[in-house]
């Protein structure tokens, strides 16, 4: 495992990894809270690989809120599990059901899944959750925000009483705490209070503008720099319209939201990662499923409705200990959302000059 970690570019463990790995390797239940971009995925994948190595059959289930995040977890399992012959398979909506059934008949060690597709396979009898010895909820707060509580409860009812459960979340609202009480037994509680928060590491700029001027301002910012840029919109239709407009202006653009097919979403994300697209336009539902290194700039074309989502969005450009830049457009109609964000941050977001001269 140490060799594989070194090959994968892991150096010193992050704080969440340092605190979670020992009890997880001992088989303890864990509830871990740490901001997005702090290495939570490896904090549960490493002990799973270690504990599953040498066994047989499908014994672990990992639930994630989005297909993209599930795919990122699956890649980490492939990276760290290969030498130990620990294999995972992706069970998510939007993908071919028959192909998934064939993969399940190969008895992979780990299922990385979204809740709805797990239930689809349960009703078909192609997944037996009573065989699970390990259960992980990743981004638990987002799972509940997206309305997956009923599905999670059905899955919990189908799991065996004796199992190791790990719950990881970026925030710890009351509904996540209540869920933890139901599914964890004498858990080790880990909460990482960041020394340099994502919001502090990201260089933030606020632009007061109007709805009519947003697109003009966006084009100015995009033409000012050539680095990979992630643009967040509030709605799927706006993401589509904005993507087409930017393409018509000569930019290489990918679009990512929940109504795109699995193939379209994969192509957009991979194209952004590999540099085929300079810009990725995405909705909030994607904010935690985008794990891309070296994003130079996050632009909030629309402010998010939840202040916590602001932190998750700008965290895309300040992953791990990296720094980055975040620009936010605010219209008079969005001032209430801005005030909520600033209350959460405990400080005002710095206002940029309107000459768009926000050089680093």
C-alpha positions as CSV (number, residue, x, y, z in Angstrom):
1,X,0.0,0.0,0.0
2,X,2.8,2.4,0.8
3,X,4.4,1.8,-2.6
4,X,1.0,2.4,-4.3
5,X,0.5,5.6,-2.3
6,X,3.9,6.8,-3.3
7,X,3.3,6.0,-7.0
8,X,-0.1,7.8,-6.8
9,X,1.6,10.9,-5.6
10,X,0.4,10.8,-1.9
11,X,3.0,12.2,0.4
12,X,2.2,13.1,4.0
13,X,-1.3,12.1,5.2
14,X,-3.8,15.0,5.4
15,X,-5.3,15.7,8.9
16,X,-8.5,13.7,8.1
17,X,-6.4,10.8,6.9
18,X,-4.0,10.9,9.9
19,X,-7.0,10.7,12.3
20,X,-9.3,8.3,10.4
21,X,-6.9,5.6,9.2
22,X,-5.9,4.0,12.6
23,X,-9.5,3.5,13.9
24,X,-10.8,2.5,10.4
25,X,-8.1,-0.1,10.1
26,X,-9.2,-1.4,13.5
27,X,-12.7,-1.8,12.2
28,X,-14.2,1.0,14.2
29,X,-17.2,3.0,13.0
30,X,-16.3,6.5,12.0
31,X,-18.0,9.8,11.5
32,X,-15.6,12.3,9.9
33,X,-16.2,15.9,9.1
34,X,-13.7,17.8,7.0
35,X,-14.0,20.4,4.2
36,X,-14.1,19.4,0.5
37,X,-10.7,18.9,-0.9
38,X,-9.0,17.6,2.2
39,X,-8.5,13.9,1.2
40,X,-11.6,12.2,2.6
41,X,-11.8,9.7,-0.2
42,X,-8.4,8.1,0.5
43,X,-9.3,8.2,4.3
44,X,-11.9,5.4,3.6
45,X,-10.5,3.7,0.5
46,X,-7.1,2.9,2.1
47,X,-8.6,1.0,5.1
48,X,-11.2,-0.7,2.8
49,X,-8.5,-2.0,0.5
50,X,-6.5,-3.2,3.5
51,X,-9.4,-5.0,5.1
52,X,-10.8,-6.5,1.9
53,X,-7.5,-7.8,0.5
54,X,-7.4,-11.6,0.4
55,X,-11.2,-12.1,0.8
56,X,-13.8,-13.2,-1.7
57,X,-17.2,-11.8,-2.8
58,X,-18.8,-8.4,-2.7
59,X,-18.5,-7.1,0.9
60,X,-18.4,-3.3,0.7
61,X,-20.9,-0.7,-0.4
62,X,-20.0,3.0,-0.9
63,X,-22.8,5.5,-1.5
64,X,-22.1,8.9,-3.2
65,X,-24.5,11.6,-4.1
66,X,-23.5,12.0,-7.8
67,X,-22.3,9.8,-10.6
68,X,-19.2,12.0,-11.0
69,X,-18.2,11.6,-7.4
70,X,-18.9,7.8,-7.5
71,X,-16.6,7.6,-10.6
72,X,-13.8,9.5,-8.7
73,X,-14.1,7.1,-5.8
74,X,-14.0,4.1,-8.2
75,X,-10.8,5.5,-9.8
76,X,-9.2,5.8,-6.4
77,X,-10.1,2.1,-5.7
78,X,-8.5,1.1,-9.0
79,X,-5.4,3.1,-8.2
80,X,-4.9,1.8,-4.6
81,X,-6.5,-1.6,-4.9
82,X,-4.8,-3.0,-8.0
83,X,-1.8,-4.6,-6.3
84,X,-3.9,-6.1,-3.6
85,X,-6.4,-7.5,-6.1
86,X,-9.2,-5.5,-4.6
87,X,-11.7,-4.4,-7.3
88,X,-14.7,-2.1,-7.4
89,X,-17.5,-1.6,-9.9
90,X,-19.6,1.4,-10.6
91,X,-23.4,1.1,-10.0
92,X,-25.0,4.4,-11.0
93,X,-28.0,5.7,-12.8
94,X,-27.8,6.6,-16.5
95,X,-25.6,3.6,-17.2
96,X,-26.5,0.3,-18.9
97,X,-28.3,-2.0,-16.4
98,X,-27.4,-5.2,-18.2
99,X,-23.8,-4.2,-18.2
100,X,-24.0,-3.6,-14.5
101,X,-25.6,-6.9,-13.9
102,X,-22.8,-8.6,-15.8
103,X,-20.2,-6.7,-13.6
104,X,-22.1,-7.8,-10.4
105,X,-21.9,-11.5,-11.5
106,X,-18.1,-11.1,-11.4
107,X,-18.4,-10.5,-7.6
108,X,-16.3,-7.3,-7.3
109,X,-15.1,-6.5,-3.8
110,X,-16.6,-3.1,-3.6
111,X,-19.8,-1.5,-5.1
112,X,-19.5,2.3,-5.6
113,X,-23.0,3.5,-6.1
114,X,-25.7,6.1,-6.1
115,X,-28.7,5.3,-3.9
116,X,-31.4,5.1,-6.6
117,X,-29.5,2.6,-8.7
118,X,-28.8,0.4,-5.6
119,X,-32.5,0.2,-5.0
120,X,-33.1,-0.7,-8.7
121,X,-30.8,-3.7,-8.3
122,X,-32.2,-4.7,-4.9
123,X,-35.7,-5.0,-6.5
124,X,-34.3,-7.0,-9.3
125,X,-32.5,-9.3,-6.9
126,X,-29.1,-8.6,-8.4
127,X,-27.6,-7.1,-5.2
128,X,-27.6,-8.9,-1.8
129,X,-26.9,-6.2,0.8
130,X,-26.9,-8.8,3.6
131,X,-23.5,-9.9,2.4
132,X,-22.0,-6.4,3.1
133,X,-19.4,-6.1,5.9
134,X,-18.5,-2.5,5.1
135,X,-20.7,0.5,4.4
136,X,-19.5,4.0,3.6
137,X,-21.6,7.2,3.1
138,X,-19.5,9.8,1.4
139,X,-20.7,13.5,1.3
140,X,-23.5,12.6,3.6
141,X,-24.7,16.2,3.8
142,X,-25.1,16.4,0.1
143,X,-26.9,13.0,0.0
144,X,-29.5,14.4,2.4
145,X,-29.6,17.8,0.7
146,X,-30.5,16.0,-2.6
147,X,-33.4,14.2,-0.9
148,X,-31.9,10.7,-0.7
149,X,-32.9,10.1,2.9
150,X,-35.8,7.7,2.0
151,X,-33.5,5.6,-0.2
152,X,-30.7,5.6,2.4
153,X,-33.1,4.4,5.0
154,X,-34.3,1.5,2.8
155,X,-30.7,0.6,2.1
156,X,-29.9,0.7,5.9
157,X,-32.8,-1.6,6.5
158,X,-31.4,-4.2,4.0
159,X,-27.8,-4.1,5.5
160,X,-26.7,-6.6,8.2
161,X,-26.5,-5.3,11.8
162,X,-22.9,-6.4,12.1
163,X,-20.8,-4.2,9.8
164,X,-18.3,-1.4,9.8
165,X,-19.8,1.9,8.9
166,X,-18.0,5.1,8.0
167,X,-19.8,8.4,7.4
168,X,-17.9,11.3,5.9
169,X,-19.3,14.8,5.4
170,X,-18.1,18.3,4.6
171,X,-20.5,19.8,7.1
172,X,-22.4,18.4,10.1
173,X,-26.0,19.7,10.1
174,X,-28.6,18.2,12.4
175,X,-29.9,15.7,9.8
176,X,-26.5,14.2,9.3
177,X,-26.0,14.0,13.0
178,X,-29.4,12.2,13.3
179,X,-28.5,9.8,10.5
180,X,-25.2,9.0,12.2
181,X,-27.0,8.1,15.4
182,X,-29.1,5.6,13.5
183,X,-26.4,3.9,11.5
184,X,-23.2,4.1,13.6
185,X,-22.2,2.1,16.7
186,X,-19.9,3.8,19.2
187,X,-18.2,5.8,16.4
188,X,-14.9,7.6,16.5
189,X,-15.8,11.2,15.9
190,X,-13.3,13.2,13.8
191,X,-13.8,16.8,13.0
192,X,-11.0,18.7,11.3
193,X,-11.1,22.4,11.9
194,X,-9.1,23.8,9.0
195,X,-6.2,26.1,9.8
196,X,-6.3,27.7,6.4
197,X,-9.9,27.3,5.2
198,X,-10.7,26.9,1.6
199,X,-12.4,30.3,1.6
200,X,-9.1,31.8,3.0
201,X,-6.9,30.0,0.5
202,X,-9.0,31.0,-2.5
203,X,-8.4,34.6,-3.7
204,X,-11.9,35.9,-3.8
205,X,-13.4,38.8,-5.9
206,X,-17.0,40.0,-5.8
207,X,-18.5,41.8,-8.8
208,X,-21.7,43.9,-8.4
209,X,-23.5,43.7,-11.7
210,X,-26.9,43.3,-13.3
211,X,-28.5,40.2,-14.9
212,X,-28.0,41.8,-18.3
213,X,-24.3,42.5,-17.8
214,X,-23.3,39.1,-16.3
215,X,-22.5,37.5,-19.6
216,X,-20.4,40.5,-20.8
217,X,-18.5,40.4,-17.5
218,X,-18.0,36.6,-17.8
219,X,-16.5,36.9,-21.3
220,X,-14.2,39.6,-20.2
221,X,-12.9,37.5,-17.4
222,X,-12.5,34.4,-19.6
223,X,-10.6,36.3,-22.2
224,X,-8.3,37.9,-19.6
225,X,-6.7,34.5,-18.7
226,X,-6.3,31.1,-20.3
227,X,-6.3,28.8,-17.3
228,X,-8.9,26.1,-16.7
229,X,-12.1,27.8,-15.5
230,X,-15.2,26.3,-13.8
231,X,-18.4,28.4,-14.2
232,X,-21.3,27.6,-11.9
233,X,-24.9,28.5,-12.8
234,X,-28.1,28.0,-10.7
235,X,-30.2,26.1,-13.3
236,X,-29.6,23.4,-16.0
237,X,-31.2,25.4,-18.7
238,X,-29.0,28.4,-18.0
239,X,-25.9,26.1,-18.0
240,X,-27.0,24.9,-21.5
241,X,-27.6,28.5,-22.8
242,X,-24.4,29.8,-21.4
243,X,-22.4,26.9,-22.8
244,X,-23.7,27.5,-26.3
245,X,-23.1,31.2,-26.0
246,X,-19.5,30.7,-24.9
247,X,-18.9,28.2,-27.7
248,X,-20.4,30.7,-30.3
249,X,-17.8,33.2,-29.0
250,X,-15.0,30.8,-29.9
251,X,-14.3,29.2,-26.5
252,X,-13.8,25.5,-25.9
253,X,-16.6,24.6,-23.5
254,X,-18.0,21.5,-21.7
255,X,-21.4,21.5,-19.9
256,X,-22.2,19.4,-16.9
257,X,-25.5,19.0,-15.2
258,X,-28.0,16.3,-14.1
259,X,-30.0,16.2,-17.3
260,X,-27.0,15.3,-19.4
261,X,-26.5,11.6,-20.3
262,X,-23.9,9.6,-18.5
263,X,-21.7,9.7,-21.6
264,X,-22.1,13.4,-22.0
265,X,-21.2,14.1,-18.4
266,X,-18.2,11.8,-18.6
267,X,-17.0,13.4,-21.8
268,X,-17.4,16.9,-20.4
269,X,-15.5,16.2,-17.2
270,X,-12.7,14.2,-19.0
271,X,-12.4,16.9,-21.6
272,X,-12.0,19.5,-18.9
273,X,-9.4,17.4,-17.0
274,X,-7.4,16.7,-20.2
275,X,-7.4,20.3,-21.4
276,X,-9.7,19.9,-24.4
277,X,-12.1,22.4,-22.8
278,X,-10.9,25.6,-21.3
279,X,-14.2,26.2,-19.6
280,X,-16.6,23.8,-17.8
281,X,-20.1,25.2,-17.1
282,X,-21.8,23.2,-14.3
283,X,-24.8,23.4,-11.9
284,X,-24.6,23.1,-8.1
285,X,-25.5,19.4,-8.1
286,X,-22.0,18.9,-9.6
287,X,-20.1,21.1,-7.0
288,X,-18.8,18.1,-5.0
289,X,-18.4,15.7,-7.9
290,X,-15.7,17.7,-9.6
291,X,-12.2,16.6,-8.5
292,X,-9.9,18.3,-11.0
293,X,-6.4,19.5,-10.1
294,X,-5.1,22.9,-11.1
295,X,-8.4,24.7,-11.7
296,X,-7.2,28.2,-12.0
297,X,-10.5,30.0,-11.6
298,X,-14.0,29.3,-10.3
299,X,-16.7,31.8,-11.4
300,X,-20.0,32.0,-9.7
301,X,-22.2,33.3,-12.6
302,X,-25.1,32.8,-10.2
303,X,-24.7,32.9,-6.4
304,X,-25.8,29.5,-4.8
305,X,-29.0,29.4,-2.8
306,X,-27.1,27.7,0.1
307,X,-24.1,29.5,1.6
308,X,-22.4,26.2,2.3
309,X,-22.4,25.6,-1.5
310,X,-20.4,28.7,-2.0
311,X,-17.6,27.1,0.1
312,X,-17.9,23.9,-1.9
313,X,-17.8,25.7,-5.2
314,X,-14.7,27.8,-4.5
315,X,-13.1,24.7,-3.0
316,X,-12.8,23.3,-6.5
317,X,-9.9,25.8,-7.0
318,X,-8.3,25.4,-3.6
319,X,-8.1,21.6,-3.3
320,X,-5.8,20.1,-0.6
321,X,-3.4,22.9,0.2
322,X,-3.5,24.6,-3.2
323,X,-4.6,28.2,-3.7
324,X,-6.8,29.5,-6.5
325,X,-9.1,32.3,-7.6
326,X,-12.8,32.7,-7.2
327,X,-15.0,35.4,-8.8
328,X,-18.7,35.9,-7.9
329,X,-21.3,37.9,-9.7
330,X,-24.0,39.4,-7.5
331,X,-27.1,41.2,-8.7
332,X,-29.4,43.3,-6.6
333,X,-31.8,40.3,-6.4
334,X,-28.9,38.1,-5.0
335,X,-27.9,40.4,-2.1
336,X,-29.7,38.2,0.5
337,X,-27.7,35.2,-0.7
338,X,-24.5,37.3,-0.5
339,X,-25.3,38.3,3.1
340,X,-25.8,34.7,4.1
341,X,-22.5,33.7,2.5
342,X,-20.6,36.5,4.3
343,X,-22.2,35.5,7.7
344,X,-21.0,31.9,7.1
345,X,-17.5,33.1,6.2
346,X,-17.4,35.6,9.1
347,X,-16.1,38.3,6.7
348,X,-17.1,40.2,3.7
349,X,-16.2,39.0,0.2
350,X,-13.7,41.5,-1.2
351,X,-15.2,43.7,-4.0
352,X,-13.3,43.8,-7.3
353,X,-12.8,46.8,-9.4
354,X,-15.2,46.9,-12.3
355,X,-12.3,47.3,-14.8
356,X,-11.9,43.5,-14.4
357,X,-8.2,44.2,-13.6
358,X,-8.0,41.4,-11.0
359,X,-4.6,40.1,-11.9
360,X,-3.0,37.8,-9.4
